[in-house]
Amino acid sequence: MTAVVALLMSMVVCGSLLETTSGALYTVGDSAGWTTIGNVNYKQWAATKTFQFGDTIVFTYNKQFHNVMQVKHADYRTCNVSDPIATHSTGNDSIVIKTYGHHYYLCAVPGHCQAGQKLDINVQRLSSTLAPTPSASVSSTLASSPSPSSTPSSATASKPNSVGKVTASTKLGFAIAVLAAIV
């Protein structure tokens, strides 16, 4: 039985090191969505978020009146829709951020971009002093593992319009609690 527990612990630790975080989910414009109605300030909306690699941004809109184009910086500034990187038109477009840097989006319906329906999302690399090393993550996890019945912290629970991130420490803490229950 001890060998099985040791093997399971090794698998959990290795798996936690490979996948340290899952991305957050952001609905562009919050409850207003992707629109020209209501004077939504998408620049201000984006400024209140910290976007990271792996996050998902969701554009919700009436597809009869709007769309989403990803464009280059120059096209974003001038609202040029002639050379998009990608075009989305489902009315509920989920885009996973897979690169660092700026990501520019706009609505290609005439006049909408000029009216402010455009978005600049900047995904910055974490500095090496802020990003924990895998060994530091695992050792701090062992010291502060949450119990399976714990509730989300108020910081995660009250974070507007995002899903709490599932970290390696959460996964490892849960696995340790399960293994402790088995033993």
URVENNOR-V331407 format. One line per field, one symbol per residue. ss: DSSP state (2 for helix, 1 for strand, 0 for the rest). psi: psi as a letter, one per 30 degrees, with the letter a starting at -180 (. if undefined). burial: b if it has 16 or more other ideal C-beta (glycine too) atoms within 10 Angstrom, else e. A space follows every 50 residues. Layout:
BEGIN
ss=???
psi=???
burial=???
END
This chain:
BEGIN
ss=02222222222222222200100011100222000000000222222000 00000111110000000111102222220000000111000111110000 11111100000000000111111000000000022222222220000000 000222200000000012222222222222220
psi=eeeeeeeeeeeeeeeeeejelkllkkjkgbfeajlfkghkjfeeeefglj klkflkkkjkljffflakkklleeeeeghkgfilelkkgffikkkkjgll akkkklkfkkfeefggilkjkjjkkklfffkkleeeeeefeefhkllfgl lklfeeefjkhlkkkjleeeeeeeeeeeeeee.
burial=eeeeeeeeeeebbeebeeebebbbbbbbbeebbbbbeeebebeebbeebe bbebbbbbbbbeeeebbbbbbeeebbeebbbeebeeebeebebebebeee eebbbbbbeeebbeeebbbbbebeeeeeeeebeeeebbeebeeebbeeee eeeeeeeeeebbeebebbbbbbbbbbeeeeeee
END
